[in-house]
Amino acid sequence: MLNIFLILLLQLIYVPIYTLRTIFLVKNVTILASILGIVEMLIYVFGLSLVFGGDKNLLAMVVYSVGFGIGIILGTKIEQKLAIGFINVTVNTQSKNNDLIDTLRRNGFGVTVYSGEGRDSERYRLEILTKRNRENELFATIEHFEPRAFIISYEPRKFKGGYLLDRIK
C-alpha cells in the first residue's frame, strides 16, 4: 500500500515539473528547462519501476494514470500563479479616457494611444505590453475606468526595445 501512495506522490511531483519544463522551453528558458528535465526523468524512471516492478499491480497502474491527470491540473495551476512571460493588451474605447491613461502610466504600464475611425464615431486604441503576472491588475484598472471597453490579451512570442524593457534592465 505504501507503494501506491508513493506512486501517486511521484506523479504529483513529476507531472507539474513536466508541465513547467515544457512551458519554459516554449518561453526559451532553456537552462531551467534542462534542470527540470533531469529531475523529471529521475522521478519518471523511479515511478515506472514501482509500477512495473514486482507483481504489476493493476491498482498501481490506475493510480499512476490518475496521478498523471491530477498532476496536469496542479502543474497548470502552478504555471498560472508564476505567470511567466509577457502579454500584449489592446483596449478599444469610445472616448480618450485620460484618467485611465494617466493611471496606467502612473502604475508603471507603458501605454501607446491611437485614434481611429469607428462605424459611428472616433475610437481609441490603447496598446499595453506588460508582464503576465500583472494581467489581473491591468484588467481591473481598465474595467474600473472603462467598463464597456473591448479588451484583447495575447502573448507576444518575441519583441525588442520599448518602454517595458528599458524599465526591466
C-alpha positions as CSV (number, residue, x, y, z in Angstrom):
1,M,0.0,0.0,0.0
2,L,2.9,2.3,0.7
3,N,4.0,1.9,-3.0
4,I,0.5,3.1,-4.1
5,F,0.9,6.3,-2.1
6,L,4.4,6.8,-3.3
7,I,3.4,6.3,-7.0
8,L,0.7,9.0,-6.5
9,L,3.1,11.4,-4.8
10,L,5.7,10.9,-7.5
11,Q,3.1,11.7,-10.2
12,L,2.0,14.8,-8.3
13,I,5.6,16.0,-8.4
14,Y,6.6,14.6,-11.9
15,V,3.8,16.0,-14.0
16,P,3.9,19.6,-12.7
17,I,7.6,19.6,-13.4
18,Y,6.9,18.2,-16.8
19,T,4.4,20.9,-17.4
20,L,6.7,23.7,-16.2
21,R,9.6,22.3,-18.2
22,T,7.5,22.4,-21.4
23,I,6.4,25.9,-20.7
24,F,10.0,27.0,-20.0
25,L,11.1,25.5,-23.3
26,V,8.3,27.4,-25.2
27,K,9.4,30.6,-23.5
28,N,13.1,29.9,-24.3
29,V,14.2,29.5,-20.7
30,T,16.4,26.6,-21.6
31,I,18.8,26.3,-18.6
32,L,15.9,26.0,-16.1
33,A,14.1,23.7,-18.5
34,S,17.1,21.3,-18.7
35,I,17.5,21.2,-14.9
36,L,13.8,20.4,-14.6
37,G,14.2,17.8,-17.3
38,I,16.9,16.0,-15.2
39,V,14.7,15.9,-12.1
40,E,11.7,14.9,-14.2
41,M,13.5,11.9,-15.7
42,L,14.7,10.7,-12.3
43,I,11.2,10.8,-10.9
44,Y,9.8,9.2,-14.1
45,V,12.1,6.2,-14.1
46,F,11.7,5.7,-10.4
47,G,7.9,5.9,-10.6
48,L,7.8,3.4,-13.6
49,S,10.0,1.0,-11.7
50,L,7.5,1.0,-8.9
51,V,4.5,0.5,-11.2
52,F,6.1,-2.3,-13.4
53,G,8.2,-3.9,-10.7
54,G,7.0,-6.9,-8.7
55,D,3.5,-8.2,-9.4
56,K,2.5,-5.5,-11.9
57,N,-0.5,-4.5,-9.8
58,L,-3.5,-3.1,-11.7
59,L,-4.2,-0.6,-8.9
60,A,-0.7,0.8,-9.2
61,M,-1.2,1.4,-12.9
62,V,-4.6,3.1,-12.3
63,V,-3.1,5.3,-9.5
64,Y,-0.2,6.2,-11.9
65,S,-2.7,7.3,-14.5
66,V,-4.9,9.2,-12.2
67,G,-1.9,10.9,-10.6
68,F,-0.8,12.0,-14.1
69,G,-4.2,13.6,-14.7
70,I,-4.2,15.4,-11.3
71,G,-0.6,16.4,-11.9
72,I,-1.6,18.2,-15.1
73,I,-4.1,20.3,-13.2
74,L,-1.6,21.0,-10.5
75,G,1.1,22.0,-13.0
76,T,-1.2,24.3,-14.8
77,K,-2.2,26.0,-11.6
78,I,1.4,26.5,-10.6
79,E,2.2,28.0,-14.0
80,Q,-0.8,30.4,-13.8
81,K,0.5,31.5,-10.4
82,L,4.0,32.1,-11.7
83,A,2.6,33.9,-14.8
84,I,5.9,33.7,-16.7
85,G,6.4,36.0,-19.7
86,F,4.6,39.0,-21.1
87,I,1.2,39.9,-22.5
88,N,0.2,42.5,-25.0
89,V,-3.2,44.0,-24.3
90,T,-5.2,46.0,-26.8
91,V,-8.0,48.1,-25.4
92,N,-10.6,49.8,-27.6
93,T,-12.7,52.6,-26.1
94,Q,-15.2,55.1,-27.4
95,S,-13.5,58.1,-25.8
96,K,-10.0,59.1,-25.0
97,N,-10.0,58.5,-21.2
98,N,-7.1,60.5,-19.9
99,D,-7.8,59.4,-16.3
100,L,-7.3,55.8,-17.4
101,I,-4.2,56.5,-19.5
102,D,-2.6,58.6,-16.7
103,T,-3.5,55.9,-14.0
104,L,-2.0,53.2,-16.1
105,R,1.2,55.2,-16.7
106,R,1.5,56.1,-13.0
107,N,1.2,52.4,-12.2
108,G,4.1,51.5,-14.5
109,F,2.3,50.4,-17.6
110,G,3.6,51.6,-20.9
111,V,0.6,52.8,-22.9
112,T,0.5,53.9,-26.6
113,V,-2.7,55.6,-27.7
114,Y,-4.0,55.5,-31.3
115,S,-7.1,57.2,-32.6
116,G,-9.2,55.7,-35.4
117,E,-12.5,55.8,-37.2
118,G,-15.2,53.5,-35.9
119,R,-18.6,52.8,-37.6
120,D,-20.4,55.5,-35.6
121,S,-17.7,57.7,-34.2
122,E,-14.0,58.1,-33.4
123,R,-12.4,55.3,-31.4
124,Y,-9.3,55.0,-29.3
125,R,-7.0,52.0,-29.1
126,L,-4.5,51.6,-26.2
127,E,-1.6,49.2,-26.7
128,I,-0.1,47.9,-23.5
129,L,2.8,45.5,-23.0
130,T,3.3,44.1,-19.5
131,K,4.4,41.1,-17.5
132,R,1.8,38.3,-17.3
133,N,1.8,38.5,-13.5
134,R,0.2,42.0,-13.8
135,E,-2.6,41.0,-16.1
136,N,-5.4,40.9,-13.5
137,E,-4.3,44.2,-12.1
138,L,-4.3,45.7,-15.6
139,F,-7.8,44.4,-16.4
140,A,-9.2,45.6,-13.1
141,T,-7.9,49.1,-13.7
142,I,-9.2,49.2,-17.2
143,E,-12.6,47.9,-16.1
144,H,-12.8,50.4,-13.3
145,F,-12.4,53.4,-15.7
146,E,-13.9,51.9,-18.9
147,P,-16.4,49.1,-18.0
148,R,-17.6,48.9,-21.7
149,A,-14.0,48.7,-23.2
150,F,-13.3,45.9,-25.7
151,I,-10.1,44.2,-24.4
152,I,-7.9,41.6,-26.2
153,S,-5.0,40.0,-24.5
154,Y,-2.4,37.8,-26.1
155,E,1.2,36.6,-25.6
156,P,3.8,38.0,-27.9
157,R,6.4,35.5,-28.9
158,K,9.3,37.8,-29.4
159,F,9.9,41.6,-29.1
160,K,12.7,44.1,-28.9
161,G,13.1,47.5,-27.3
162,G,10.5,49.8,-25.8
163,Y,9.4,51.2,-22.5
164,L,8.9,48.0,-20.6
165,L,12.3,46.5,-21.5
166,D,14.0,49.8,-20.5
167,R,12.4,49.5,-17.1
168,I,13.4,45.9,-16.5
169,K,17.2,46.5,-17.1
